[in-house]
């Protein structure tokens, strides 16, 4: 991926944000609720067997798609307890982040779509990536964060995807996870539901990749969890 392509992508995000920002704020203010239930979806490994807690190494992020077959998410084993907490937005609204799951309450999941200008992991590259506690961002010096290199928005997976720094005005949306019989299910989205705007912005890309917008919006009974490198050719970190 060359610099020209990256800058072109960032420009796309900027254009989309200009006409969608107020739409986002209005929708949130009217909705008054920051949990949206989607189809209960089983997380499975590439061999089709259910994903287990032990399949996610500590300080590791894996990729899956939820609530639609085209919308990427990260599931992260933080290696420490992630407690429930209230997330306060700039408009004064508050919603409840439910914390981690698993024996150590350290497994969390977030939408891998940056809430600032909708950067997301494509098959070619990803500007939105997880930095484990063992690595630091060259630009911010942060570790244990999810950082977007499009405009350097930084989010804290320990604290409900809250904003650490950067231009983002909303936290990362969290994926509601439940564990049943050792298997992990996704059940909904906590925080800003951004998918309508995402599909508006990337409509042509979705049609090219999936054949139609309807197919891109399909909900699934099962979703495959994989190493990020299995889907993304280049993780661009900064």
C-alpha positions, 0 to 999 in steps of 0.5 A, a space after each residue: 500500500 503506497 502513501 497515495 492510496 492511504 491519503 486517498 482513503 483518508 480523504 474519503 473518510 473526511 468527505 463522508 464525515 462532513 455530511 454524516 456527523 450531525 446525522 450521527 449526533 441527532 440519531 443518538 440524541 433521539 434514540 436515547 438507548 445505546 444498546 441494539 440487539 442483533 442476531 445471536 451469533 456463535 463465534 467459531 474457529 476456522 475449522 467450524 468448532 466453537 471458539 473457546 476462551 483458551 483459543 485467544 492468547 493474552 494480549 492478542 486481538 483476533 478478527 471476526 465479522 458482526 453483526 453483518 457479514 461485512 462489518 469487522 470487529 476485534 475480540 481481545 484477550 486483555 489479560 486482566 479484568 475489564 470491569 463494567 463502567 458508565 461511558 459518558 458522551 460529549 452530548 451528556 448521554 451515558 450508557 453502560 459498558 458491561 465489561 469483560 467475559 471469561 474466567 478472568 473477565 478479560 475478554 472484550 470485543 469492539 467494532 473495528 470501524 473507527 467512529 471518527 471517519 470510518 476507517 476499517 480493516 479491508 483486505 488490502 490494509 488496516 489503519 485501525 489496529 490493536 497495540 498490545 501491552 508489549 508494543 508502543 505506538 511510535 506517534 503516541 507512545 501508547 500501548 494496550 490500545 486500539 489506535 487509528 492511524 488515519 487521524 490518530 484517534 486512540 481508544 482504550 479497550 480496558 475502559 469500554 473503548 473510551 477515547 484516550 486522545 485524538 479527534 474522535 468524538 465517540 468511543 468505539 462501539 463495543 460488541 456484547 458478548 456472552 459465554 454459554 457452556 464455554 462457547 462465546 456468542 455475540 448478541 448486540 452492539 453497545 454504544 454508537 450504532 454506526 452501520 447505516 452511515 458505514 453502508 452509505 459511505 461504502 456502498 459501492 465497495 460493499 456491492 463490489 465485494 459481496 455482489 449486493 448491499 443486501 448480501 453485505 448486510 446479511 446477519 449470521 448464525 456463526 462467524 469465523 474468528 481468525 488472525 488479523 493477518 488472515 484477512 488483512 494484507 498489511 496492518 499499518 501502524 504508526 
